[in-house]
């Protein structure tokens, strides 16, 4: 691939990656209608933080086990929650190695994914725009890892990616 073509490709992939991160933030953090988000903001006080702490899940695998245990009950969207939390982050694991050469290192990729996801969860904890759940961090990072495995499967360890 010529250098100009590769440079163009890199710019498009970087833009796609950035837009996908914005999509994730929209889907996870700003998922409510504007009127509901405004009501949440209007209710912000010290009590909101305490309420977030009381509803948060800090116990690893607690929610995951619950979703697996009650997967067949009507009204519980366990499949959507479990696999949605994984699948939404698969593209991150595939795109990050294209965007950042250091992102091809699995530990750097996972560290960046963890910081991004933990940031979202901590924001939810203190803002009431969702609920903090350590299992979301686990599932989201697993999705990034799956994306990285898919990246390896498709592109291998070639230095010059297509």
N, C-alpha and C positions, 0 to 999 in steps of 0.2 A: 504494500500500500504506500502510495506517495505521501510525503510529509504533509502537504496541504490537505489531502483527503483525510489523513489521520487527525490533523488538527481540527478540521470541521466536525469529524465524527466525535472527537473528544468534547467539543463545545456542546454538541447536541445531547450527548449522553449526560454531561454535567447539568444541562438545563432540565433534561428529563428527570434526573435524580432529584434535583431541587424541587421541581414541581410535584414529584411523588412524595417527598417529605411533607410538603404543604398539604397534599391530599390526606396523608395519614393524620396530620394534626387536625384537619377539618373533620375527619371521620371519627376521631377518638375524643378530641377535646371540645370542639365546637359543633357537636352533633345535634344539639337541641335547636328548636326554632328560636329566632332572635328574641321574640317576646318572652320566652321562658328563660333565656340567658339573661335578659335584662332584669327579670324578676329575681334571679339568683344574685346578680350584682347588687341589686337594691337591698337584698337581705344580708349582705356582707357585714359582719361584725366579728368580734372576738369569738362569739359562740359558734360561728361557721367553722372555724378551725377546730374547735373542740368536738363539734359534731362529726367532722371529717375523720378525726382520730378515733371516734367511737364506732364508726361504721367501716373503718379500714380493715383489710385482712393482711396481717403481717406474718401469718403462718404459711410457710411454703407447702404447696400441694393441697391445701384445705379446699379451695374452690374447685380445683381440678378433680379431686376425689368426689366432691359433691355432685359435680356435673356428670361424672361417670356413673355414680351410684343411682342417680335419678334421671338418667337419659330418656327413659321411656314415659315419664309423667307428662301429661298434657300441660301446655302452658310454660314449660321450662325449656328454654332454647339452649340446651346444653351443647348440642352439635354446633350450632351457629357460633356460640361463644368460644368454645374450645378451638375449633378449626378456623374460625374467623380471626382470632388472635394470632394464629400461626400464619395463615395464608396472607394476611395483609402485609407481613414483613418479609415474605419470600423475595419480592423484587428488590428490597434493600440489599439483601445478601448477594443478589446477582449484579446489581448496578454499582455498588460501592467499589468492587475491585477494578471496574472500568474507570471510575472517576478518580480514584486515588491509588497509585501504584502500591503504596504501603498497605492499602486495604486488602491486598492479596494475602497478607499475613493474617491467618485466622484469628490470632489473639488480638491484633489491632482492630480487626473488623468487629469482633465480639465486644471489645472494650468500648468502641464507639457506639455500637448498638445498645449496649447496656446503659451508657450515659444518656443517650437520646430517650430511650424508653423510661428509664428512671426519672428523667426530667419531666416527662409527660405525667407519670404517675404522681410525682411529688406536687406538680402543679394541680392535679385533680384533688389531691389531699387537702391542699390549702385554699382552693378556689370554689369547691363544691360543683365544679363542672364535670362531675363524674365521681367515681369512688376509687380510692387507692386499693390495689390488690397486687400483692407480690407475685401471685400466679400469672398475672398479665405480663409481668416482666419476664418470667420464665418462658411463657408461651411465645411472646414476641421475639425473644432472643433465639428460641428454638426455630422460629420461622426464618430469621436471618441466617442461621446455620444451615437450614435446608436450602435456602437460596444459594448459599456458598457452595454446597455440595452439587447443586444443579449447575452452577457456574463451572466447577471443576469437570463435571461430566461433559458439558458442552464444549469447553475450551481448553481443558487440560492445564498443564503448567507451562504453556508456551509463553515465551517472553514477549513476543510481538503478537498481540491479540488482533483478531480480524477487525 
